[in-house]
Amino acid sequence: MLIFESQREARGQTLKLLLAFGLTVLLLLVAVNAALALAWGLTWSFWVPGAMFPRHFFEVNTAVTLLFVLGGWWVETSRLSGG
């Protein structure tokens, strides 16, 4: 019975870790977009009249950040599963 209890506890820990990973990725996306928006605002918004941000500014930032995060996750998972 100790094995089943250990498995149940491991599943609970896995769920907590997955939720923590998801929250971390979400906070990273918010931080990266905020930092890039601030950098853009301090450099270009004073000089370029019209729209504050270029078209698809936040979508591209989010996609590139997710590419790096999920790509790194995939590489590490592949490396660890390979032995």
C-alpha positions as CSV (number, residue, x, y, z in Angstrom):
1,M,0.0,0.0,0.0
2,L,3.0,2.3,0.5
3,I,3.6,2.4,-3.3
4,F,0.0,3.6,-4.1
5,E,0.3,6.3,-1.5
6,S,3.6,7.4,-2.9
7,Q,2.1,7.5,-6.4
8,R,-0.9,9.6,-5.2
9,E,1.5,12.0,-3.5
10,A,3.7,12.2,-6.7
11,R,0.6,13.0,-8.8
12,G,-0.4,15.8,-6.4
13,Q,3.1,17.2,-6.6
14,T,3.1,17.0,-10.4
15,L,-0.1,19.0,-10.6
16,K,1.3,21.6,-8.3
17,L,4.5,21.9,-10.4
18,L,2.5,22.1,-13.6
19,L,0.4,24.9,-12.2
20,A,3.5,26.7,-10.9
21,F,5.1,26.4,-14.4
22,G,2.0,27.8,-16.1
23,L,1.8,30.7,-13.7
24,T,5.5,31.4,-14.1
25,V,5.1,31.4,-17.9
26,L,2.1,33.8,-17.6
27,L,4.0,36.2,-15.3
28,L,7.0,36.0,-17.7
29,L,4.8,37.0,-20.6
30,V,3.4,39.9,-18.7
31,A,6.9,41.1,-17.6
32,V,8.4,40.8,-21.1
33,N,5.5,42.7,-22.7
34,A,5.6,45.4,-20.0
35,A,9.4,45.8,-20.4
36,L,9.2,46.0,-24.1
37,A,6.3,48.4,-24.0
38,L,8.2,50.6,-21.7
39,A,11.3,50.5,-23.8
40,W,9.3,51.3,-27.0
41,G,7.5,54.1,-25.2
42,L,10.7,55.7,-24.0
43,T,12.4,55.5,-27.3
44,W,9.9,55.7,-30.2
45,S,6.6,57.1,-29.0
46,F,8.1,60.6,-28.5
47,W,9.4,60.7,-32.1
48,V,6.7,58.8,-34.1
49,P,3.2,60.5,-34.2
50,G,0.1,58.3,-34.4
51,A,-0.3,54.9,-32.9
52,M,1.5,54.2,-29.6
53,F,2.7,50.7,-30.6
54,P,3.3,49.1,-34.0
55,R,0.7,46.7,-35.3
56,H,0.8,43.2,-33.6
57,F,3.4,44.5,-31.1
58,F,2.2,42.4,-28.2
59,E,1.3,39.3,-30.3
60,V,4.8,39.1,-31.7
61,N,6.4,39.6,-28.3
62,T,4.2,36.9,-26.8
63,A,4.9,34.5,-29.7
64,V,8.7,34.9,-29.5
65,T,8.7,34.6,-25.7
66,L,6.6,31.4,-25.9
67,L,8.9,30.1,-28.6
68,F,11.9,30.5,-26.3
69,V,10.2,29.1,-23.2
70,L,8.5,26.1,-24.8
71,G,11.5,25.4,-27.1
72,G,13.7,25.3,-24.0
73,W,11.2,23.1,-22.2
74,W,11.1,20.7,-25.2
75,V,14.9,20.5,-25.5
76,E,15.3,19.8,-21.7
77,T,12.6,17.2,-21.8
78,S,14.2,15.5,-24.8
79,R,17.6,15.6,-23.2
80,L,16.3,14.2,-19.9
81,S,14.3,11.4,-21.5
82,G,17.3,10.4,-23.6
83,G,19.2,9.3,-20.5
